[in-house]
Amino acid sequence: MAGSEKFEIKVLGDLEIRYGEKAIGVNESKTKSNKMWVLFEYILLNRSRKLSQDELIEMLWPDMEVSNPANSLKGLIFKLRKEIDSLGFLPGKQVILSVSGSYAFNDDMPYTVDVYEFEKYLKLSQEPGLSDDKKLDYLLQAVECYKGNLHHDARREPWAASIQTHYGDMYLSVVRSCTDLLSKEGHHQKIVEICRNALLIQPYTEDYYYHMIRAYTALENYSAASDMYLRVKELMQQEYGTVPDTKFEQAYKELMKQRPKKNLSAEELTEGFTEIRNYMATFYVEYGEFKQIYRLTARRLERIQKDAFLCVYTLGARRGVTVDLKERKKHMRILGEALSFGLRQGDVFARVTPWQFAVIFEDVTEENTLAIAERIKKYFEKNKRGEAFGIIHKAVRIEPSDFEARHGGV
């Protein structure tokens, strides 16, 4: 066995086990048994001990009547080992060990796990006597390891809540330390990049918005900083019924002090209007602005030979399921986040009814809109809470306006 050969295991985001070019996992395998992958993750994250059949049965089927739980567990273990066999490295029986009627993860085999690599780099960054550059290097490697929360099937399990909280708090600490060091070095654009990715993982964490406001201010991108502040105010009001805390108010006052107070030339205005990099690629606008952009798009279609589509994303509830208004609002915000981070650069979207968003796509095919819709759906499915809600997607072609004909244009 070559020294470099090992399993590469990811549990942050989508669960995946990789060996060379081969991979198995939630999105890689033909086997669609969610419980099988939850079982693997539980055994992996408890790698330091043997797990009895009773413990695993209770974890997999809590408060449920299963006709023959011992056989059901053995069936899952068999399927899991067979999946591991398909990678062609170590047999599944050498990965998931049977020990005196219990099961255990083989901690002696060559492997890496993203969450343990994340933890390793965080600990290295905390060693005494490190220079700021070396500490930052370790922290950035930790950030690179953390690609998401525990995959959604495991995240719903009661046992995973404390683990998710533990690593989520560690990730927040890493991002805070990174932004402090990057700010000292003047690397404000890197702060924007890190916090933007962090918002994909923890979209309701105030700290990330705060650090982005400060970074945008330092970059003199006052428009982006102001938009971020207004977004935080809206988020706090909708999610918690409160306003941002004092540090957000102070950051905003600092921003306003640095705005230009004199007349500017066209060149200076152009420089100020030029987007450096927003925290999301798409443009969110209010309903009235969206209507005007739609009309402008229809006018342009009179002159250019391109396709444009209006796509509507509706938050739907499963038939027969009763949901309260608070939960519906929460999931509408999750859909908004999915659109914010899932659409293309330059796409424009708005909330057009209480439970619908609309998007304008230019220069795309209908197939492109379907591919984008799948990306939006994937984000929503990862972050939604429970199974009550889903997304309904509809695309219609925007017809060119006859504005010029009606107004004597040429």
C-alpha positions as CSV (number, residue, x, y, z in Angstrom):
1,M,0.0,0.0,0.0
2,A,1.6,3.3,-1.0
3,G,2.0,5.9,1.8
4,S,-0.2,8.4,0.0
5,E,-3.1,6.1,-0.4
6,K,-6.0,7.0,1.9
7,F,-9.7,7.6,2.2
8,E,-10.7,11.2,2.0
9,I,-13.9,11.7,4.0
10,K,-16.1,14.8,4.0
11,V,-19.0,15.3,6.4
12,L,-19.3,19.0,6.1
13,G,-21.8,19.8,3.4
14,D,-22.6,16.6,1.4
15,L,-21.2,13.4,3.0
16,E,-18.6,11.9,0.7
17,I,-16.0,9.1,0.9
18,R,-13.3,9.4,-1.8
19,Y,-10.4,7.2,-2.9
20,G,-8.5,8.5,-5.9
21,E,-11.0,9.3,-8.6
22,K,-13.8,7.1,-7.1
23,A,-16.3,8.5,-4.7
24,I,-19.4,7.3,-2.7
25,G,-21.8,9.3,-0.6
26,V,-25.1,11.0,-0.4
27,N,-24.8,12.5,-3.9
28,E,-22.4,10.0,-5.4
29,S,-23.9,6.6,-4.9
30,K,-26.8,4.8,-6.5
31,T,-27.9,3.6,-3.1
32,K,-30.4,6.2,-1.7
33,S,-30.6,4.9,1.8
34,N,-30.4,8.0,4.0
35,K,-30.2,6.0,7.1
36,M,-27.1,4.1,5.8
37,W,-25.2,7.4,5.5
38,V,-26.5,8.6,8.9
39,L,-25.2,5.3,10.4
40,F,-21.8,5.8,8.8
41,E,-21.5,9.4,10.0
42,Y,-22.5,8.4,13.6
43,I,-19.9,5.6,13.6
44,L,-17.2,7.9,12.2
45,L,-17.9,10.8,14.6
46,N,-17.8,8.3,17.5
47,R,-14.6,6.7,16.2
48,S,-13.0,6.5,19.7
49,R,-15.4,3.9,21.0
50,K,-17.3,0.7,20.3
51,L,-21.0,1.1,19.6
52,S,-23.4,-1.6,20.7
53,Q,-26.2,-2.8,18.5
54,D,-28.7,-1.4,21.0
55,E,-27.2,2.1,20.8
56,L,-27.2,2.1,17.0
57,I,-30.8,0.8,16.9
58,E,-31.9,3.5,19.3
59,M,-30.1,6.2,17.2
60,L,-31.6,5.0,13.9
61,W,-35.2,4.3,15.0
62,P,-35.9,6.3,18.2
63,D,-39.5,5.9,19.4
64,M,-40.3,3.7,16.3
65,E,-41.6,0.2,16.2
66,V,-39.4,-1.9,13.8
67,S,-40.3,-5.5,13.4
68,N,-36.7,-6.8,13.5
69,P,-34.4,-4.0,14.3
70,A,-31.3,-6.2,14.7
71,N,-31.7,-7.6,11.2
72,S,-32.4,-4.1,9.8
73,L,-29.2,-2.8,11.4
74,K,-27.2,-5.7,9.9
75,G,-28.7,-5.0,6.5
76,L,-27.6,-1.4,6.7
77,I,-24.1,-2.4,7.8
78,F,-23.9,-4.9,4.9
79,K,-25.0,-2.2,2.3
80,L,-22.5,0.3,3.8
81,R,-19.6,-2.1,3.6
82,K,-20.6,-3.0,0.1
83,E,-20.5,0.7,-0.9
84,I,-17.0,1.0,0.6
85,D,-15.9,-2.2,-1.2
86,S,-16.8,-0.4,-4.5
87,L,-14.0,2.1,-4.0
88,G,-11.4,-0.6,-4.4
89,F,-9.1,0.4,-1.6
90,L,-9.9,-1.4,1.7
91,P,-12.7,-3.9,2.2
92,G,-15.7,-2.5,4.0
93,K,-15.2,-5.1,6.8
94,Q,-11.8,-3.5,7.5
95,V,-13.4,0.0,7.7
96,I,-16.5,-0.8,9.7
97,L,-15.3,-3.3,12.2
98,S,-17.3,-5.9,14.1
99,V,-16.0,-6.2,17.7
100,S,-17.7,-8.6,20.1
101,G,-21.2,-7.9,18.9
102,S,-20.5,-4.1,18.5
103,Y,-19.4,-2.0,15.7
104,A,-16.5,0.5,15.4
105,F,-14.6,2.7,12.9
106,N,-11.1,1.5,12.1
107,D,-9.0,4.4,13.3
108,D,-5.8,2.7,12.3
109,M,-6.4,2.8,8.6
110,P,-5.1,5.7,6.4
111,Y,-7.8,8.4,6.1
112,T,-8.6,12.1,6.6
113,V,-11.8,13.7,7.6
114,D,-12.5,17.4,6.8
115,V,-14.0,18.2,10.2
116,Y,-10.9,16.8,12.0
117,E,-8.6,18.6,9.6
118,F,-10.5,21.8,10.4
119,E,-10.0,21.1,14.1
120,K,-6.3,20.4,13.6
121,Y,-5.6,23.7,11.9
122,L,-7.5,25.6,14.5
123,K,-5.4,24.0,17.3
124,L,-2.2,24.8,15.3
125,S,-3.3,28.4,15.0
126,Q,-3.5,28.6,18.8
127,E,0.0,27.5,19.5
128,P,2.0,30.1,21.5
129,G,4.7,32.1,19.9
130,L,3.3,32.0,16.3
131,S,3.8,35.1,14.1
132,D,0.6,36.7,12.8
133,D,1.4,35.4,9.3
134,K,1.8,31.8,10.4
135,K,-1.4,32.0,12.5
136,L,-3.3,33.4,9.6
137,D,-2.0,30.7,7.4
138,Y,-3.4,28.0,9.7
139,L,-6.7,29.8,10.1
140,L,-7.2,30.2,6.4
141,Q,-6.5,26.4,6.0
142,A,-9.2,25.8,8.6
143,V,-11.6,28.0,6.7
144,E,-10.9,26.1,3.5
145,C,-11.7,22.8,5.3
146,Y,-15.1,24.0,6.5
147,K,-17.4,23.7,3.4
148,G,-20.7,23.5,5.2
149,N,-22.7,22.1,8.1
150,L,-23.2,18.4,8.7
151,H,-25.1,17.0,5.8
152,H,-28.8,17.6,6.1
153,D,-29.9,14.0,6.8
154,A,-27.6,13.8,9.8
155,R,-28.4,17.4,10.9
156,R,-32.0,16.4,11.5
157,E,-30.9,13.8,14.1
158,P,-31.1,14.7,17.8
159,W,-27.6,13.3,18.4
160,A,-26.1,15.6,15.8
161,A,-27.4,18.9,17.3
162,S,-24.6,19.3,19.9
163,I,-21.9,18.3,17.4
164,Q,-23.2,20.8,14.9
165,T,-23.3,23.5,17.5
166,H,-19.8,22.7,18.7
167,Y,-18.2,22.9,15.2
168,G,-20.4,25.8,14.2
169,D,-19.1,27.8,17.2
170,M,-15.6,26.9,16.3
171,Y,-16.1,28.0,12.7
172,L,-17.4,31.4,13.9
173,S,-14.4,31.8,16.1
174,V,-12.1,31.0,13.2
175,V,-13.7,33.5,10.9
176,R,-13.5,36.2,13.6
177,S,-9.8,35.6,14.1
178,C,-9.2,35.6,10.3
179,T,-11.0,38.9,9.8
180,D,-9.1,40.5,12.7
181,L,-5.7,39.5,11.2
182,L,-6.7,40.3,7.6
183,S,-8.0,43.8,8.7
184,K,-4.6,44.5,10.3
185,E,-2.9,43.6,7.1
186,G,-5.3,45.6,5.0
187,H,-6.7,42.6,3.1
188,H,-10.3,43.8,3.1
189,Q,-11.3,42.1,-0.1
190,K,-10.3,38.7,1.4
191,I,-12.6,39.5,4.4
192,V,-15.5,40.0,2.0
193,E,-14.7,36.7,0.3
194,I,-14.5,34.8,3.6
195,C,-17.6,36.3,5.1
196,R,-19.6,35.8,1.9
197,N,-18.8,32.1,2.0
198,A,-19.6,32.0,5.7
199,L,-23.0,33.4,5.0
200,L,-23.7,30.4,2.7
201,I,-23.2,28.2,5.7
202,Q,-24.6,30.3,8.6
203,P,-26.9,32.9,6.9
204,Y,-28.2,34.4,10.1
205,T,-24.9,35.2,11.9
206,E,-24.7,38.9,12.5
207,D,-20.9,38.9,12.8
208,Y,-20.3,38.1,9.2
209,Y,-22.5,41.1,8.0
210,Y,-20.7,43.4,10.5
211,H,-17.2,42.4,9.2
212,M,-18.4,42.9,5.6
213,I,-19.7,46.3,6.4
214,R,-16.4,47.3,7.8
215,A,-14.5,45.7,4.9
216,Y,-16.6,47.5,2.3
217,T,-16.1,50.8,4.1
218,A,-12.4,50.3,4.1
219,L,-12.6,49.5,0.3
220,E,-14.6,52.7,-0.1
221,N,-17.4,50.7,-1.6
222,Y,-20.0,52.7,0.3
223,S,-23.0,51.5,-1.7
224,A,-22.3,47.9,-0.9
225,A,-21.7,48.7,2.8
226,S,-24.9,50.7,3.0
227,D,-26.9,47.9,1.2
228,M,-25.4,45.4,3.7
229,Y,-26.4,47.5,6.7
230,L,-30.0,47.8,5.4
231,R,-30.1,44.1,4.8
232,V,-29.0,43.4,8.4
233,K,-31.8,45.7,9.7
234,E,-34.3,43.8,7.6
235,L,-33.0,40.5,8.7
236,M,-33.1,41.4,12.4
237,Q,-36.6,42.7,12.1
238,Q,-38.0,39.8,10.2
239,E,-36.1,37.0,12.1
240,Y,-36.0,38.4,15.7
241,G,-38.3,41.5,15.8
242,T,-35.3,43.6,16.9
243,V,-32.8,46.1,15.4
244,P,-29.1,45.6,14.9
245,D,-26.9,46.0,18.0
246,T,-24.7,49.0,18.8
247,K,-21.7,47.9,16.8
248,F,-23.8,47.9,13.6
249,E,-25.0,51.4,14.4
250,Q,-21.4,52.5,15.0
251,A,-20.2,50.9,11.8
252,Y,-22.9,52.6,9.8
253,K,-22.1,56.0,11.4
254,E,-18.5,55.5,10.5
255,L,-19.6,54.7,7.0
256,M,-21.7,57.8,6.7
257,K,-18.8,60.0,7.9
258,Q,-16.6,58.8,5.1
259,R,-19.1,59.5,2.3
260,P,-18.1,62.3,-0.2
261,K,-19.5,65.7,0.9
262,K,-18.6,67.7,-2.2
263,N,-19.6,67.8,-5.8
264,L,-17.8,65.1,-7.8
265,S,-16.7,64.9,-11.5
266,A,-18.2,62.3,-13.8
267,E,-15.0,60.3,-13.6
268,E,-15.0,60.4,-9.8
269,L,-18.7,59.3,-9.8
270,T,-17.9,56.5,-12.2
271,E,-15.1,55.3,-9.9
272,G,-17.5,55.4,-6.9
273,F,-20.3,53.6,-8.8
274,T,-18.1,50.8,-10.0
275,E,-18.8,47.6,-8.1
276,I,-15.7,46.2,-6.5
277,R,-17.4,43.0,-5.3
278,N,-20.7,42.6,-3.7
279,Y,-21.4,39.8,-1.1
280,M,-23.8,38.3,-3.6
281,A,-23.6,38.2,-7.3
282,T,-27.3,39.0,-8.0
283,F,-29.2,42.3,-7.6
284,Y,-32.1,42.3,-5.2
285,V,-34.5,45.2,-5.8
286,E,-37.9,46.3,-4.6
287,Y,-41.1,45.5,-6.5
288,G,-41.4,48.9,-8.2
289,E,-37.8,48.8,-9.3
290,F,-38.3,45.3,-10.6
291,K,-41.3,46.3,-12.6
292,Q,-39.3,49.1,-14.3
293,I,-36.4,46.8,-15.0
294,Y,-38.8,44.3,-16.6
295,R,-40.2,47.0,-18.8
296,L,-36.7,48.2,-19.8
297,T,-35.8,44.6,-20.6
298,A,-38.8,44.2,-22.9
299,R,-37.9,47.4,-24.7
300,R,-34.3,46.2,-25.3
301,L,-35.7,43.0,-26.7
302,E,-37.2,45.1,-29.6
303,R,-33.6,45.8,-30.8
304,I,-31.6,42.8,-29.9
305,Q,-32.0,39.2,-31.0
306,K,-31.8,37.5,-27.6
307,D,-34.1,35.5,-25.3
308,A,-35.1,36.6,-21.8
309,F,-37.3,34.9,-19.2
310,L,-39.3,35.8,-16.2
311,C,-38.9,33.0,-13.6
312,V,-41.2,32.8,-10.6
313,Y,-40.2,30.8,-7.5
314,T,-43.1,30.1,-5.2
315,L,-42.8,28.8,-1.6
316,G,-45.3,25.9,-1.4
317,A,-46.4,23.8,1.5
318,R,-47.0,20.0,1.3
319,R,-50.7,19.2,0.8
320,G,-52.5,18.3,4.0
321,V,-49.7,19.8,6.2
322,T,-50.6,22.6,8.6
323,V,-47.9,25.2,8.9
324,D,-47.9,28.4,11.0
325,L,-47.1,31.9,9.7
326,K,-43.7,32.1,11.5
327,E,-42.4,28.9,9.9
328,R,-43.6,30.1,6.5
329,K,-41.8,33.4,6.9
330,K,-38.6,31.6,7.9
331,H,-38.7,29.4,4.8
332,M,-39.4,32.4,2.6
333,R,-36.2,33.9,4.0
334,I,-34.3,30.7,3.2
335,L,-35.7,30.8,-0.4
336,G,-34.4,34.4,-0.6
337,E,-31.0,33.3,0.6
338,A,-31.0,30.5,-2.0
339,L,-31.7,33.0,-4.7
340,S,-29.1,35.5,-3.4
341,F,-26.3,33.0,-3.6
342,G,-27.5,30.7,-6.3
343,L,-28.3,33.1,-9.2
344,R,-25.8,34.3,-11.7
345,Q,-23.9,37.6,-11.6
346,G,-26.1,40.3,-13.0
347,D,-29.4,38.5,-12.5
348,V,-32.1,40.7,-10.9
349,F,-34.7,39.4,-8.5
350,A,-37.4,40.8,-6.2
351,R,-40.1,39.7,-3.8
352,V,-43.3,40.2,-5.8
353,T,-45.9,38.7,-3.5
354,P,-45.8,37.5,0.1
355,W,-44.7,34.0,-1.0
356,Q,-43.1,34.5,-4.3
357,F,-39.8,35.8,-5.8
358,A,-39.4,36.7,-9.5
359,V,-36.1,36.7,-11.5
360,I,-35.3,38.3,-14.8
361,F,-32.9,36.2,-16.9
362,E,-31.4,37.6,-20.1
363,D,-29.5,35.9,-22.8
364,V,-30.3,32.4,-21.6
365,T,-32.1,29.3,-22.9
366,E,-35.0,27.7,-21.2
367,E,-32.7,24.8,-20.3
368,N,-30.4,27.2,-18.5
369,T,-33.3,28.4,-16.4
370,L,-34.1,24.8,-15.4
371,A,-30.4,24.2,-14.4
372,I,-30.4,27.3,-12.3
373,A,-33.7,26.3,-10.7
374,E,-32.1,23.0,-9.7
375,R,-29.2,24.8,-8.0
376,I,-31.7,27.0,-6.1
377,K,-33.7,24.0,-5.0
378,K,-30.6,22.2,-3.8
379,Y,-29.6,25.1,-1.6
380,F,-33.2,25.3,-0.2
381,E,-33.4,21.6,0.5
382,K,-30.1,21.7,2.4
383,N,-31.2,24.6,4.6
384,K,-34.9,24.1,5.1
385,R,-36.2,22.9,8.4
386,G,-38.4,19.8,8.1
387,E,-40.3,18.5,5.1
388,A,-43.3,20.7,5.1
389,F,-42.1,23.2,2.4
390,G,-40.9,23.1,-1.1
391,I,-40.3,25.3,-4.2
392,I,-42.5,25.6,-7.2
393,H,-40.7,27.0,-10.3
394,K,-42.2,28.5,-13.4
395,A,-40.4,30.2,-16.4
396,V,-42.1,32.3,-19.1
397,R,-40.5,34.0,-22.0
398,I,-40.5,37.8,-21.9
399,E,-42.0,39.2,-25.1
400,P,-40.4,42.3,-26.8
401,S,-42.3,45.5,-26.1
402,D,-43.9,47.4,-29.0
403,F,-42.9,50.6,-27.3
404,E,-41.1,52.1,-30.3
405,A,-43.9,51.2,-32.7
406,R,-46.5,52.8,-30.4
407,H,-44.3,55.9,-29.9
408,G,-43.0,56.4,-33.5
409,G,-39.5,55.1,-32.8
410,V,-37.1,54.0,-35.5
